[in-house]
Amino acid sequence: MSESALARAASWVAAVVLAIFSIVVPAQSAGALAVFNVKDYGATGNGSTNDTAAINAAITAANSAGGGTVQFPSGTYKSANSIHMKSNVTIQLDSGSTIMGASNDDYDAPESNPNDDYQDYGHSHFHNAMIWGDRLTNIGFVGTGTIDGGGNLITGNPGSGEADKIISLTRCDGLTVSGIRLRRGGHFAMLTNACNNITSDNLRIDTASDRDGWNVISAQNVTIRNANIAANDDALAFKSDWALGQTYANGNVTVTDANLSAECCNALMFGSETCGNFTGYHFERISINGSNKSGLGMVSMDGTVISDVHYKDITMTNVRAAITEKIGTRRRCGNSPGVGRIENITYENVTSSGQSGNNFTATLWGESNTSNRIRNVTFTNVDLTVPGGNGCMGTGVPSNDASNYNPNSIGTRPAYGWYIHNAHDIKFVDSSVQFNSNDCRPAVIANTGSTVTFDRFTAERGSNSPNDMVFQTITGYCVQNSQNTAGGALRVSATGSTDTCTPGNPGTDFLEAEDATISQGVVESNHAGFSGTGFVNGDNVVGSYVQWSAPAEQAGNATLTFRYANGTTTNRPMDITVNGVLVADELAFPPTGAWTTWQSVTVTAPLNAGANTVRATSTTAGGGPNLDYLDTAAAGPAPTEYQAENATISQGVVESNHAGFTGTGFVNYDNVVGSYVEFAVTAAQAGNATVVLRFANGTTANRPMDITVNGVLVSDELAFPATGAWTTWSTATVTVPLNAGANVIRTTSTTAGGGPNLDRISVA
């Protein structure tokens, strides 16, 4: 008789004996708190006898009694067959106790799965495990003991009777995993799929010689504290696959005080399986030591939306890619998914250092469609030290395999610190990047997108690098209050991009609203995209105000720029006074589309040499907008105004039926894509110019336009948001390059709604 057959026969005999034994020896007590000692059911704990039948008998007895604790006293309990977990049962591993896997072919066979093609084999089958359960409630694994695969679990696709995971649970509700140790887990130490309401404290996992630590798949309401996971593949991964034939909700997850490492792959990861959406994740006080892919990885490969994820107090050493966010187009799910997006992510107090050799530049990589870009990501006190050591290279977009989630699926990034591609509303505050070895590449490249801001940012300069910050086709970039590591100014190169930092006066510090005098308003920070530490939300009353002290080096006219957000659908006008004198009566602050969308309005006003007081006061019961900052800049020569009604018009008409325009009328664009107004503009000398477009939009929708200069696109779909009425006029500002002499500026509608009503442009 084979050893395998002998083992099965022994298990059968043990089961018969246990059935008789259970009649004679009842459980120690009844009810939910009953304790069922596995030795009372025939387990030996001697490390050589197969104790699986005894363990399963104790679990069955606890379940039949309405629930209880299955206790493992000190000893080694060989499990040569699969343990079947049941509802209302808690496995308690006492100090010195170990459940040990065995080398044989008697673990449960993998169940059939019609959805096998949508994820790899290990994710698709659950019964071929040391311990498994399906559709269970109120279960736990607690104590200070160990469950050890013994080096006998399979890291690849298992054969008949082989197991590839320690704990495998599906569709469970109420799981506690605390205090125990899992080691030598094969493909997974623990795989939970569609299990909700999970609590874990002081879990230890050692799969550094195997593969994954814990894959938390399709889970809601998860709290993980004090985990210590050393893996070879992914240490702690959050995923959503199609193994159970549908998507599930994911979210309300908190991970705190964890220590993670991943020798081969990712330490703390979203994906790659990403069929269902993820929202509401908080990671705090995490230490990562070692990751050959991403320390903090996040990919949307299969149509998922990842949102509302927050990292705080993260320390990383020896990670090859500190931070990676990528949107891909693999779409490997059974519900014909589209392409996903990543949005509303924050990183606060994050450091990464200690890498050696080649690294992957920290990367934000979205897809080209505007709805599939990365958006609204804020980095505060994020400091990266990278190996560096690269030579000079071109700044073109690197290659990308959109179906591959690994950091190496994108070619060598042409920036050593950060590479940002197809992203909107990205903000860095009080952050830095530096290298260990001189690198010729720029510190940062941002390519294609809008509203990319660096405030109080420090970057180390390569000795041969021509630039520190490169912006390519970015509508609205800003580098302010920033420097290199030697204290010098950062060198900025911008192509097809607009600087919205300080119109007309780069380098001037903003006067933050939260630092001003506030009457009937509060400082908040709950809407991303602001500058400084917050913004002012004025009370919804007439007369609420923000008052700044605005110094000026000399007397004269100045341009006052107010940055604001208005997430309502109505104008929120404000009176602007300077030193007690009204300079703008009910200056319009029209809707911006969302509270996270920030725009600027400007007014020219006289300032005294020295101290000045600038006040913005709400004039309606709705109060003012959210105010971010005031910027003051010398007004310089008066701008040249070009009336739209005198320009070249394609698919539009001159009208005068809405009051408030200047000149003799305005242009009403036809409601088609491609209608335009073209201005012939003369510049005394070559250089950048500030173009202010005055418009009205009485609809409730943005009417974006492409802005081209001499046939070159300089602003992609510049926003012209609703102003509340056709008689309410507002402005949009863009910085453009002009040639000396004649130039052509064209404003072209990009949606079927056409452009706004265009009154004029002013060129300074």
ZIMOFEN-V184626 format. One record per run of one state. SS is the DSSP state (a for helix, b for strand, c for the rest). FROM is the first residue (numbers start at 1). LEN is the number of residues. Records with the same first field share a line. If there is no record, write none. Layout:
# ZIMOFEN-V184626
SS->FROM-LEN ; FROM-LEN
This chain:
# ZIMOFEN-V184626
c->1-2 ; 25-9 ; 42-4 ; 51-1 ; 65-3 ; 73-2 ; 80-3 ; 85-4 ; 94-3 ; 102-14 ; 119-2 ; 125-6 ; 135-2 ; 144-2 ; 149-16 ; 171-2 ; 179-2 ; 184-4 ; 194-2 ; 202-2 ; 208-4 ; 218-2 ; 226-2 ; 232-4 ; 241-9 ; 263-5 ; 275-3 ; 301-4 ; 328-13 ; 354-8 ; 366-4 ; 373-1 ; 389-11 ; 401-6 ; 411-4 ; 438-4 ; 460-9 ; 481-2 ; 485-7 ; 496-2 ; 500-11 ; 516-1 ; 520-1 ; 525-10 ; 539-6 ; 550-2 ; 553-3 ; 566-8 ; 579-2 ; 588-11 ; 608-2 ; 611-2 ; 619-7 ; 635-5 ; 647-1 ; 651-1 ; 656-10 ; 670-6 ; 684-3 ; 697-8 ; 710-2 ; 719-11 ; 739-2 ; 750-7 ; 764-1
a->3-22 ; 38-4 ; 52-13 ; 116-3 ; 121-4 ; 370-3 ; 407-3 ; 513-3 ; 644-3
b->34-4 ; 46-5 ; 68-5 ; 75-5 ; 83-2 ; 89-5 ; 97-5 ; 131-4 ; 137-7 ; 146-3 ; 165-6 ; 173-6 ; 181-3 ; 188-6 ; 196-6 ; 204-4 ; 212-6 ; 220-6 ; 228-4 ; 236-5 ; 250-13 ; 268-7 ; 278-23 ; 305-23 ; 341-13 ; 362-4 ; 374-15 ; 400-1 ; 410-1 ; 415-23 ; 442-18 ; 469-12 ; 483-2 ; 492-4 ; 498-2 ; 511-2 ; 517-3 ; 521-4 ; 535-4 ; 545-5 ; 552-1 ; 556-10 ; 574-5 ; 581-7 ; 599-9 ; 610-1 ; 613-6 ; 626-9 ; 640-4 ; 648-3 ; 652-4 ; 666-4 ; 676-8 ; 687-10 ; 705-5 ; 712-7 ; 730-9 ; 741-9 ; 757-7
